[in-house]
Amino acid sequence: MYSTQMLIAGQPAPMHGPAFERANPASGKPVNRLTGASPADASAAADAAAAAFAPWSRTGPGMRRDLLLRAEQLMHAREEAIVAAMQAELGAAIGWARFNIHVATGILRECAALTTAITGRTLPSDIPGLTAMTHRRPCGVILSIAPWNGPVILAARAIAMPLACGNTVVLKGSELCPQTHRLVVDCFIDAGLPAGVLNYVVNAPEDAAAVVVTLIAHPAVRRVNFTGSSHVGRIIAEQAGRHLKPCLLELGGKSPLIVLEDADIEEAAHAACFGAFINSGQVCMATDRILVDERVADRFVASLRQRAAALSVGDGRHAQLGPLAMAGAADRLADLVAEAVALGAQCVLQAPRDGQIFGPVILDRVTPAMRIYHEESFGPIAPISRFTTVEQAIAMANDSPYGLAASVFGRDIGRALALASQLDAGNRHINMATVHDQPHMPFGGLKDSGYGRFNGPEAIAEFTDTCLTTLRTEPAAHYPF
């Protein structure tokens, strides 16, 4: 049983919001009891970050780089504790938990390398004797809101790049995994981060709106980065807009995987199985639509079914797929499946359900009349639709408000690239799963999947302000009076 404490100005801080529990989604037994942050507590965290900003923003890139590399080493050393927390709070499969740490440590290494890539440029001027230059400077306090589904990856991503750019951070963790997020925070703190540079709060579910509104409105908060649902992303963007504060939003997805008639069917089925069922489908870029050429559809469905049926489902300590983390998620998925079948979809595979443990489902001949065709399932459902022409496949792939990731499978690489270039997705892959991300590659979506880019040099622009400086070295001769 955990009893997670919040962190403000480098010290464990008592909170004044409602108390709440987090239960293991498989057993239903409480695994964490804590008192959530109140809006006043959240404001105190932002105050602490504001007080720490000036000295931290003046640190050199070498100091920030060394600290991030020490945090990476600590995360490796504490892998077993982090895995245990993910399993307790989320029921996470051990492979998924270890994968989180693998990716998160890569993010820390990449952000450490980028501390010396925060550069400016010199600009030509029409005025003799005038030199113009730009530089990027830290914004101030960053509000980072991390979700539960990839808790180590997404918390590390929300913290590391803002720190690398010289900002201070308030991390609002998830009430579904408060201990997991606290362990990530501790890697930075114990690496030697000065007090107040990183602060950590978690609120009870009923206080979420009040805490977020308070943090966004705080005068010291200058940027917001959020990973989560498109519904909540809209609310955060609206609140930030009222205060003229930019957001970086990575939101929901309904990622298509297109299988052309010349594809390697076994490889496509392998990628679809991974993309649809990794972490029980609880991934923003999960393969949530599979579009298959009618000529090879039967072969593809048979191969996917064989692979999915072999997956083990149950307690995440022993199975490849653990339970669904959110209460009510299994009921919602069951409704989506039942409606699709009632409207004519063929249920190729449906594992027995046991509470929050929901095994892989494959639905063939899904049509736009069904909710599963349009709605993000965020669960282990693989909806398959068939097409007869490439033009139809492109139209079906783009027939969604989302635009996060997409994949195309085909042996004719030029044709596959041409098709991919027409897809509304921020991340497009050829002969690879939709679930793919590397720390040095920009990641983000189009349309309702959000805006801005995490990862790589592109993320520097999200967490710095560009400023212009001019320097005159000759007497002015251009003033009109």
N, C-alpha and C positions, 0 to 999 in steps of 0.2 A: 504494500500500500504506500503510495506516494503522498506527500503533502507539499506541493510545489509552492515556492515563494517567488514573489515578483522581485525585480531588481531596479532600484532607482539610485542614481549617483554612486554606483559602485557598491551599494549595500542592500542586503535583503530588506524589503520594506513591507510593513503591515498594510493591508488593503482594507477598504471600507465599503466595498460593494457586497452584494449577496453571496453567501456561500453556495457552493454547488459540488457535485460529484461527477466524475467520469467513470463509466463502467466499461468493462471489456465487452465488445459487441458480440462475442461468441457465447460467453458464459453468463453475461448480465451482471457479474459481480463487480462491485466498486473497486477501482484500482487507484483512484486519486481523489482526495478531498482537499479543497482549497477555497479561500475567500477571494472573490474576484475584485478587479479594480473598479472603483467608482469613477465618474467623470473628473472629480477633484484629484484622484490619484493619477489619472492619465495626464492631467494638466501639470502635476508635479513632475512627472517623467519628462515632459516636454521642457519644463523649466530647467531641469538638470541637464538635458541635452544642449539647451541654449547656452547655459553657463560654461559648458565644456567646449563649445564650438571654437571660440577664438584661438585658444592654445593648440587644439588639435589641428585646425586648418592650417597652422603655420609649420607643422611638422614636415620634414622632408620625405621624399618618396622612399628613401632607403629604410627609414624607421617603419613606415606603414607596410612596406614589403616584408620586412623581417617579422613583424607582428602577425601578418596574415599567414606566413609560412609556419610560424610556431603554432598558430591555431590549427593549421592543417595537421601538424604532427600530433597535437592533442586529440584531434578527432579520430585519427587512426588509432591512437593508444586507448581511446575510450569506446571503441567500436562495440564491445560486448554490452556495455551499459546502455548505449543508444539503441542497439537492437532489442534489448530486453524491454526498454520503455516503449518502443514502437509496437512490439508484440502485445504488451499489457494494455496499452491505451487504444490501439487500433486493430488488434488481431492480425497484424501484418505478417505475411509469409516471410520466412527468414531470408529467402533469396532477394525479395524486394527490399527488405531492410538493409541488407548488405550492399545492394546496388545503390541505394540512397547515399550511403557513406562514400562509395566509390566516386559517384558523380560530384557530390558536395566537396570532397577534397580536391577534385580537379578544378572546381570553380574557385576555390581558395588559391590554388597555385596560379591560375590564369589571372585572377584579380591582382595578385602580388606582382606578376610580371607587368601589368598595365599601369602600375603607379608611375612608371617613367615614360608612359605613352600619352600623358595628359599635356599636350603641347599646343602652341599657337602658331601663328605665321606672320610674316611681314608682308605689307601691302604697298604697291606703288601709289604715289600721290601726284596729282597735277600741280601741286604747290611746291616750288623750289625750296629745298632745305627742310622739307617736312618728312619725317619718318613715321609710318603708321604700323602698328603691330597689334595682334590679338593675343589674348591668353584666356585660358579657362580657369575659373576659380570655383571653389566649393560653394554650394547653394546655401547651406545652413543646416537646419534640422530636417532629416528625412523621416517621414512616417512610413514604415514598412509593415504591411499587413500580409502575413503568410498563412496559407491554408494547411490542412491536415493531410491531404492525400499523398503528397511527396514531401513529408515534413522536414527532412534533413536537407534535401536538395533545395527546396523552395525557401526555407529560412536562411540557409547559407547564401543563396542568391540575393535575397532581400537585404542582407547585411553587408556582404563583402564589398560589392562594388561601390556603394555609398561611402564606406570607410576608406576604400582605396583612393577615392577622389577628394578626401579631406572633410567629409561631412560627419556629423554626429547623427545617431539613429535612435528612434523609439520603435522597437519591434512590438507589434500587437500580435501575440501568438493566438493559436486556436484553442478553444475550450475543449476540443476533442483530443488534443495531445499536448497539454501544457507542460508535462515533464519532458517530453521529447524535445520540444522547442527550448526549454530551459537548459537542457544539456548542450544543445547547439550554442546557445548564448554563452555558456560557461567556457566553451573552448576559446572564444574570443577574450573573455574577461581574464581567464587564467593565463593566456598568452602575454598579458601585460598591458591590456588596453587601459588607458587612464580612466578614472572614475567619471561617470556621466557621459562618456562617449557613446556607450551602448546601454540602453535602458529597456526593460522588459516588463510588459503588462499583459494580463489576460483577464477578460471580463466574463461574468456569468452570461449565458445566452440572452437573458431578458434585458441586459444592459448594453448590448452590442451597439445599437444605434446611437445612444447617448454618448458612449465613450468615443466612437469614431467621429461623430460630429464635433465633439470637444477638441479632439486632437487635430482635425483638419482646420478648425477655426483658430487654433493657437497661433499667435503672431509669429512665433519663431519657426514654425513648420513651413518649409518652402517647397517641398515636393512630396508627392504621395506615390508609393508604388504598391500595387495590389494584384494578387493572383487569386482568382476565384470565379464565381459564377458571373455571367453577363448581367443578370438581374441586379446583383449587389454592385457590380461595377458601374452600372448606370447611376445608382444612388450616390456612390462615392464621387463619380465625375461631376454630378450635379452640385454636390456640396463643395467640392474643390473649386468649381467654376464660380461659385458665389464669392469666393475669396481670391480669385485670380491666381490659383495655384495649379501648376501643371501636374498631370498624372501620367504614370506609366502603368498600363492596364493589360494584363494577360488573362483573358477570360475563357469562356466556354468554347467547345468545339463540337463539330459533327463531321469528323474527318473522313473523306472518302478514299478508298483504295480501289483503283481501276485495274481490271485484269483484261488485257487485250487477247485476241485469239492466238497471237504468236508468243504469248508469255510462257515462261517456265512454270507450269502449273504447280508442281510440288513446292518450288521456292515461293510462289505467290501465296499458297495455302499456309506455308510455314510463317511467313511474315504476317498474314492476316490473323493467324492463331495467336501469335505473340501480341500484335497490336490491339486485338479485341479483348484479350483476356488477362493481360498483365495487370497485376494488382486488382484483379476482379473487375477490370474495366474502369476503375476509378482513377483515370488519367485524362487530363484535358485534351491531349492529342490522340486518344485511343481511336482505333479503327471502328468507327460507329456507322459506317455505310460501306458496303462492299458491292461494287458495280462490276458485273462479269459479262463478257461477250456470250451471247446465247449459245454459240457454237462450242464453247468449252465449259459451260456452266456446270453441267452434270459431273464432269471429271473434277472440277474445282470443289464442288460441294462435297463430293465423296471424300476427297483428300482432307478438306478442312474438318469434316465430321470425325474422321479417324484420328486426327491429331487432337481435337478438342476432347473427345471421349477418353483419351488417355491421361488427361490432366487430373491430378489429385486435388480434392476440395475438402476443406474442413478447418481444423485448428491450424493456424498459421505457423505454429512451431513444427508441424509435421507435414503440411500440405503445400502444394504449389500455389493454390489460391485460398486465401483466408476469407473471413466473413466481410460483409458490407459494413462500413464503419458508421454510417448514419442511420439513426432510428427511422423506421418507415420506408427506407430505401427498397427493401425486399418486396414490400406490398406494392409499391409503385411499379417496380419492374414486372411483377406478376400481372398487374393490370395491363401494362403495355403489351406483354406477350399474348394475353387472353384476347385483347381487342384485335391484334393483328391476325391471330388464327381465325377469329370469328369473321374477319373481313376477307379471308381467303389465303393468308400466308400459310406455307407448309412448315410445320415445326419439325426440323430434321433431327434436332437433339435438344433434350431438356432434362437436365439432371434433377434429382429430387431436391426439394428445398427443406432446410431445417433451420427455422428461425431466421437469423441474419446470414446464414450460410446459403449462398445462392450460386449454384453451379452454372457452367456454360450453357448458353442457349444459342442455337442456330436457327434462324428463320429464313426460308427461301421464298422467292417471289413476293417480296415486299413491294408495296405500291404507295403512291402519294396519298391514297385514301386513309392510310394508317398513321397513327401518331408516332410510331417508332421510326417512320421514314423521316420525320421532321425534328423530333425532340431529342436532345442529348440524353442518352440513357444513363450514363455514368455508372454502368454496371456491365456484367459479363454477357452481353447480348451481341451477336453478330448478325445484323440484318443484311440479306443479300437481295439485290435487284438485278434484273437482266436487261441488257441492251442489245440492239442489232446493228447500230452504226456508231462510229466514233463521235459524230456530232451529237447523237443522243446521249452518249456517255458524258460529254462535256456539259451538256445542259443539265443532266441529272446531278453531276458533281457540284455544279454552281447553284443548284436549286436549294439553297440554304441561307439563312441569315448569318451563318458562321463562316469563318475563313482562317482557321488556324493552321492545319496541316493537310497534306494530300499526297498520295502515292500513285504511281503508274507502273504497271508491270508489262513489259514487252521486250522482245529480243531486238527489234528494230529501234536502236537507240535514238536515231534522228527523229523518227516518228513519235516515240515516247516523249522526247524533249519538247517537240512542237505541241503535243497535247498538253503537257504539264504547264507550258507557258500560258495557256488559256484558262488555267484554273485559278479561282479566287482563293488563294491561300498564301499566308506569309511564309510557309515552309513547305517546299515541294520536293519530293523524293522520287527517284527513278530506281525501280527494282530494289526498294527498301521499304521497311515498315513505316507507317505514319508516326509511330513513336520513335523519334530520333532527335537527339539534341546533344551538342557538344559545347563545353564551356567557352571555346573561342569563337563560336559561330553565333551570329545574331539570331535571337528567337523572339517571335511575337506574331500577332495575327492581323487580319484584315476584317473589315465589316464588324459584326457583333462580337468578334473574338478579341477586340481591343485595339490598342495602338501603342506605339513606342517599342523599343527593343531592349531586352535583357541580353547579357553576355557579349563578350568581345569588345573591340574598340567602339562599336556603335553605342554601347551602354554609357560610355563616358559623357556623351551629349545629354543623356537623361539626368545625370547627377552633377552637372556643372553648368555655370553660366558663362557665355562668351562675352568678354569685355574688350573694347577697343581703346588703345592708348596711342596718342599722337605726340610727337616730339619735334619741335621746331628748332633748327640749328642755325638759321639765318634770319636777319631782320625781316619782319613781315612787310610785304609789298602788295598784298592782295586785298587789304581791307578797303571798302568803298568810302569810308569816312573815318 
